[in-house]
Amino acid sequence: MIRWYVIRTKPKKEFQVEHLFRQAGFKVYNPKYRQDGAIRPFFPGYIFLRFQYPEQYRTVIYTRGVQRVVGNAQGPISLDVKIIKCLKAREKNGLIELMKYGEEPQPGDEIVVMEGPLKGLRGLFQRHLSDRERVMILLNYVAYQGSLMIEKSKIKKVCRKEGQARSD
């Protein structure tokens, strides 16, 4: 039966492996996103491949750039097609949409934490940090002021109405 599997690629070979499998007629899904003008794999080192196990297994594992098919001692573990559909549903123009809470904040913008144990906490967006999609915000909570690193996907820029003053 043809199913979806997770393929572990060699470092930075996701696009090459995707291309090789497409040329061979396989159905491949390599979710991507845009950062700093570059298209990057959403799951570095991994792609999704639809193939027939065990008939096509040898072809898959001997494809240039493939390290292994993710699985256990019993063999590869197939994925539910719902996972692929869920990822594709987050795409816009073929790229995964990273900011689910509106426009991307800029330094100095007021933000609110939307998820996790700090939900509802407000602060000022300071700067973007590295490839990990984390951001630094300056929290203003009672009399405490400190810095916090948090995933960018968990914050939302607070939109102010024209003429509304900031209460600091």
Secondary structure, 3 states (H helix, E strand, C coil): CEEEEEEEECCCCHHHHHHHHHHCCCEEECCEEEECCEEEECCCCEEEEEEECCCCHHHHHCCCCEEEECEECCEECEECHHHHHHHHHCEECCEECCCCCCCCCCCCCEEEECCCCCCCCEEEEEEEECCCCEEEEEEEECCEEEEEEEEHHHEEECCCCCCCCCCC
